[in-house]
């Protein structure tokens, strides 16, 4: 039994070392909300907020979109959101500490994809004076846009038209928990190690 306990402690120590081998922390975003406003030509028509355990941030941006302008739309609207860009990032709250958004940069593809949604995995870096650290984000990708238009019927010589009111986007996810199969496999391995050690103790 002593050898079994020793094996268990050794395995747990090994696992803990492997856990902390990667010092770049990953945060899971569990809620994404975005609001798209009618574009008056400036392009700054997007407001977004990302939240999850131990992290929260938001900002302003622009979303390339068909039929999302302030001009009248004659015929049926055709909403199609594409690539989004960040104009201004608000403060990041990470593990209870507030960091200025202007000191955060996203690597690779960034937050937004070319289909009006977000990328599932994003790496980022914070650099401000002597403070520097990297972190990763896992984002839910099950969201979609819900546009709204108001129809104005024909009036005299003026044909009927639509005006874009705005569009909302929401996505949600959960933080993964350890799978029961993984735990069972670990326990099986410990039992096997204990059995081998006990077998070696038996007299031949």
Buried (B, 14 or more C-beta within 10 A) or exposed (E): EEBBEEBBEEBEEEEEEEEEEEEEEEBBBBBBBBBBBBBEEEEBBBBBBBBBEEBBBBBBBBBBBEBBBEEEBEEEBEBBBEBBBBEEBBBBBBEEEEBEBEBBEBEEEBBBBEBBBBBEEBBBBBEEEEEEEEBBBBBBBEBEBEBEBEEEEEEEEEEEBBBBEBBBBBBEBEEEEEEEEEEEEBEEEBEEBBEEBEEEEEEE
